[in-house]
Amino acid sequence: MGSAPQKIVPSEQWIRDVALNFEGDDCLIWPFQKNENGYGVIAKGGRPHIASRVICERAYGLPDSASMHAAHNCHNGSGGCVNPRHLEWKTATDNERDKVAAGTDNAGSR
């Protein structure tokens, strides 16, 4: 007797079918749950994870260090962008430097 087919979570299917096959240059906006900062969120292993990081891992492999960021070269991570072409692994320092240069850092926003 075979096992029951595994249920595919809609967000996982969307990552596989849409995000990882997206060839456009525009931002691809996460259509599911977002956190309070606007970043897409996906449940992985029963815990929430940032969708852009999950997609960066699947598109480019694991980062050299767990402390690396899935940085957005479009500077629209807080707008929910998950376009793999806009993502790359960067150190926290380099990611923050890019945010300052682009004017998307949150310094003084509190």
Number of C-alpha atoms within 10 A of each C-alpha: 3 4 5 6 6 6 6 9 10 10 18 17 11 16 19 14 11 14 21 17 13 16 12 10 11 12 19 20 16 24 13 13 15 17 14 8 10 15 21 25 22 22 14 12 7 7 8 12 16 18 27 29 24 19 21 25 17 14 16 12 11 14 17 10 10 8 11 18 21 26 24 25 15 15 19 18 25 15 16 24 24 30 26 26 20 21 24 20 22 19 17 14 11 14 21 17 13 18 18 13 10 12 11 14 15 10 9 5 5 4
